[in-house]
Amino acid sequence: MSSPAPLRLGSIAPNFQAETTQGKIDFHEFIGDNWVILFSHPEDYTPVCTTELGAFAKLAPDFEKRGVKLIGLSANTVESHEGWIKDIGEVTGGNVAFPIIGDKQRQVALAYDMIDHQDATNVDSKGIAFTIRSVFVIDPKKTIRTILSYPASTGRNAAEVLRIVDSLQTGDKYKVTTPINWVPGDDVIVHPSVSNEQAKELFPEFRIVKPYLRFTPLPKEKATVL
Ligand code: BEZ
């Protein structure tokens, strides 16, 4: 049996229908005109996953301000998610108000290549592999803009996922890229495709460190920290 084509940056996010904690969804309809973070965790009622889902729930208002919808997934049932969400609230104070997909058959996990191929302990009671900690950042055109893969042992950094969204949205809006450890408000880098003449027009305060490295502050209204 042939495997699906690998998903890469720039691929269109495959569509699917699935049961979630908020009812049945068609993924492309769910995306609509929004950005979406589709992220998987290995298993409900496990320690690292509990801390992660709590952290994403607490940052949900910040994602919303940026036009981003969150949607979780694991190879557990919707009923299992519903019980676990109560624990997450109790333990972390985070109210999981975004949907979590019940992907017991691993239909979505296989389409997005979220299955664990290395950790023999990350399996269900029948020995079938669970999902890893995947993150897909998807834009309103349904294009995959970022893919992250973390092992079951390592919790993610929800603030880093938000920072990636800030970088992508800033880069899309202005012809800039963002340097190491950039956060909104920091100087950005003029995109290599922009000539110095164009840069003078677009970014009057830009400075040339090397011909290939040109920094600029964004004007205040462009650098707004949400
Ligand atoms: C956890 O969330 O703690 C976890 C889940 C599966 C395997 C290992 C750790």
Residues whose N, C-alpha, C, O or C-beta is under 5 A from the ligand:
A	BS01	BEZ	P42 E43 T46 P47 V48 C49 N122 A152 S153
